Amino acid sequence: MEPDEDASPEALETAILGEQPTLTAAEVAREGGTSLDQARRLWRALGFPEYDDESAFTSADVEALTQLRTYVDSGLLDFDTAITMTRGLGQTMARLADWQVAALLPLLAPADGSGRIAAALERIELERQFEFLLVYAWRRHLAAAVARAEPMTANGDTDEQAHTELTVGFADLVSFTALSNQIDESRLGDLVEVFESRCHDVVAAHRGRVVKSLGDSVLFVVDDPVRALDIADAIIAVIGRDTRMPDVRLGLASGAVVMRMGDVFGPPVNLASRLTSVARRNRVIIDDATAAMLPASRFETRKLPARPIRGFGLVEPIAVRRH
């Protein structure tokens, strides 16, 4: 396709999808072998908008619906599980797409304002090649997720609410709200990107996993409290010791958590978050459970005065340092 400067958004959509949308929702459901209600439930789970009689779909939508129906009909998945999986897929892909567009935006909007559609289409071709990397990364993460789940399945614990013992870490930028009111949006965006990327790098290097980033905070999990402290110290080194970045504080808590839909739930998650509020700048505070698992030959712990922590009553936070 050779676009000109006046190429429409519709032309760009067609270029991305690979074909022009010509099918209605009812036509896709019929050709995909499902009811319209089922098709709409799946689209909502994926995060797609609903359409009535508009020609908003392509043959790829039919193929996707057909594959999902095949999985359900074969007994590999029940319909509710299919909805759950597609919801996770939709949320992940939506965030990835926004992230990619934001990263490519400077390339899609030349300084002179010309050739934006042409530039976009060139990047689309790059994104087609990116599909291999997407599947590759998914397979590697799937292998890691199966390995994490294996101990539970080996014990016969296949309940979706199954608990696993982990150390949960919460890293929080100090005075981020006040800072966000003092600097321009571009600088704020750069700061958040640096914070998130450095935290992700540190956590991955120590065999932990970032569960989610919330702008001014990062939630991570790891199966070893010593590595959790290694992560905390490394985050302080690359964020708190960098004079161009705000200070950071961290809370660690250990115990049983539930892993669900890529997120993590349970008292240790809440406690790790709450502990950041009592940590000093560029320091880490831990709970009793984490302290009990640290080797005394390597770490010295000290209980701080008890203070009320929302949802937990009076808690004695624990400071820790290496010998």
N, C-alpha and C positions, 0 to 999 in steps of 0.2 A: 504493500500500500504506500502510495506517495502522497502524504498529506500536504495541504497548503496552510497558510497562516490562518485561514478562516475555518479550518476543520472543526466540526462540532464536538461537544462532549459525547454525543451518541457515537460518532466515528471512533473516538478514543475508546469507549466502552466495547465496541465491536472488535477493535484491534486487540484489546486485552483478553476478551472472552474467546476470540478466535472465530466467531461467527455472529451474525446479526440475530438478536432475539426475535423470534417469530411465533412462539408458542404461548398460550395462556396457561394459567395454573391448572384449569380443568383438563386441558389437553395433555399436559405433562403427567398429571396424576393418572389419567386413562392409559397413556402409553407406557407409564412406569408400572402399571398393574396394582395401584393402590387406590384407596379412597382419597377424595380431595381433603377430607379432614386429617387423615394420616400424613398426607404430603405437607399440609400446612403446619402440623405439629413439628415435623422434622425441619422445615424451613425456619420456624420460630426458634427451635433449639439451636440452629446454626447461626441465628442472629440476623437472618435476612428479612427484609420488609415483606409484607403481604401485598399481593396484587389481586384484583378481581378479574376483570375481563381484558386487562392490558396484555399485550404481547411482550412479556418481559423475560421469557425463558428460552433456552436453547436445547439442542440435542444432548449437551453435556448434563443438563439438569435431569433429563429423562434417564440417562445412563446411571447417574448417581442414585436416583430413586430406585431404579431397577436393581442395582447392586445391594442396596440396603434391604429391599424386599426379599432378595434371594437369601441374604444372611438370616433374616427372620424366618422365612419359610423352611430353611434347612434345619432349623433348630439350634444353629450356632449362637444366635442371640434372640432374646425375646424383645418385643417392641419397646418396652420401658428401658431396657439396657441400651438399645440402639439410640433412644432419645438422649440418655445420659452421655453416651460416647460422642454423639454429634454436638451436644451442647459444649462439651470440653473442647472439641475440635474447632467449633465456631468461635468461641471466645479466644482461643489461642491464635487462630489465623487472623481474626480481626485486629488483634493487637500487633501481630507481626506485620500486617499490611500497613497499618498506621505508622509503625516504626520505619518501615522501608521507605514510604513516601516522604516522611519527615527527613530521613537521611539523604534522599535523592532530591529534595526540593531545590537546593541551590543549583543543581544541574538541570532541573526542569524549568527554571525561570532565569534565563540569561539576563545579564545586566542591562542590555539594551532593549529588553522586552520582546525580542523577536524570536521566532522559531520555537515557541514553547511546545506546541503540539508535536512538531518534528522531533524535538529533543526527548519528549515523553515517549514517543514510539521507539526511539533508539534504545531507551532504557528498558522498555517492555521486552525487547529481544534479549537484553541482558538477563531480565528476570526469568525468561523461559529457560535459559541455561542454569539459572539459580535453582530450578526445580530439583535437579539431581542432588544439590547440597541439602535441600530441604528434606528429602527422603532419607539421605544419609544420616543427617543429624537426628531425625526421628528414630531411625533404627538403633543408633547408638544409645539414645536416651531410653528407648524401650527395653533394650538389653539390660541397662542399669536398673530400671524400675522392676523388671522381673527378678533380678538378683536380690533387690531389697525385699521383695515380697516372698521370696522362696522360703525363708525361715518360718513365716506364718503358715504357708501352705504345707510345709513339711510337718508341722504340728497339727495339721488338720483344721486349722483356723482359717476358714474361707469366708467368714462373715464380713460384709462390706464395712462394718464398724469395728473390725479387728484393731487391737491396739498394738503399738510397737514402742519400744523404749528408745528414746532419743534425747539428745541435748539440743535445746532450741536456743538460738541466739537472735537478739534484736539489736540492730545498730541504728542509732538515731542522731541526726545532725542537731547541734545545739542552736537554739534561737533562730530556727529556720524561718518561722513566720515573720519575725521582725526583719530579718535579712531580706526576705522576698519583697518587702515593702520599700526597701532602700535601693535595690539595684534594678536595672532594666530587664525586660523579659528575655532578651538574648543571653545576657550574662547568667540569668537564673537558669535557663535551659542548659547552658554549658556546664554550670556547676552541678546540676542534678545528674547529667550524663556522666560526668567524671566520677561522681560519688557512686553511682550504680555500677559503672563499668569496673572501677577498681575493686569494689566489694565483690562483684561476681568473679573477678580474676582470683582474688584471695581465697574465696570459699572453694572454688573449683580446684585450686592448687593444693588445698588441704583435704581434698576428697569429701567435701561437704556438698550441700545442695541449697541454692537460693530458692526459696519457696515463692517469694514475691517481693517486689519493690513498690514502695508507696511514696515516691518522690523524695521525702526527707528521711526515709527509713528503709531498712532492708531486713527481711526475716529469713533466717537460714536454719538448717538442721544438719546434724552430724551424729554419727553413732558412737563417738568417743569424746568424752568431756575434755581430755587433754588436747585433742585436735580443735575442739571448740575454743579453748583458750588461745591456742596458736592462731586461730582465725581472728579472734578478738584483738590480740596484740598486733597482728599484721594490719588490720583495718585501722587501728589507731596510728600505726606507723605511716601508712600511705594517705590517710585523711587528716587526722588530728595533728600530725607533725608537719604537714604541708601548710606553710603560712598563707598560701593562696586559698585555702579551704577553711570552712568553719570547723570548730571543734566537734568531736563526736563522743558519744558515750554508749556503753553496751551493757546489756543484761543477758545473763545465761541462766537457764533453768532446765532441769532434767526430769524425766518421768514418762509416763504412758501418754501417747498421743494417738489420734486417729488421722490417717492419711486418706483424704477423700477429694476427688476431682482436682487433683494437683495442689490442693491446699492442705493445711495441717491444723488440727483443732485439739483442744484439751487444756487443762490447767497450766502446764508448763509454758504454753504459748502465751497465755494471758500474763503469767507471772514474769516471764522474760521481758515483755513489753512494759509492765509496771515498774520493774527494777531500773529501767533506764531513767526514770524520773528521780531516783534517789542517787544515781551515780554522779560522780564529779566529772568535770570535763576531761576527756581523754583517759578515762578509767573504765574498768569493767567491774560489775557487781554480779555475784552469783548467789544461788539459793543453797539451802542445806543439802539437797539431794546431789547437786553437782559437787559440792565441797566434799561430801562423803566418798566420792569415787576418785578423787584426786590422790595420787601417791604422795604421802607425807614427806618422802625423801626429796621430792622435787618442788613441792609447793607449800607455802605457809598461808594459812587462812586466818582471818580475824573478823569476829562478829562485830557489827556496828550496832549502835543503839536502836532498839525496836521503834518502829514507826508504822502508822496506819497506811496500808496499801489497799486501794479500792478493790473490793471483791475478795480480799484475803485476810482482812483484819490486821492485827498487829504482827508485823514480820520483822525478823532480825536479818537485814541484808548482810552479806559476807563479802569482805574485800579479800583479794588474793594477790600474792606475788610469788615469783619464782625464787628459789634459793640461789 
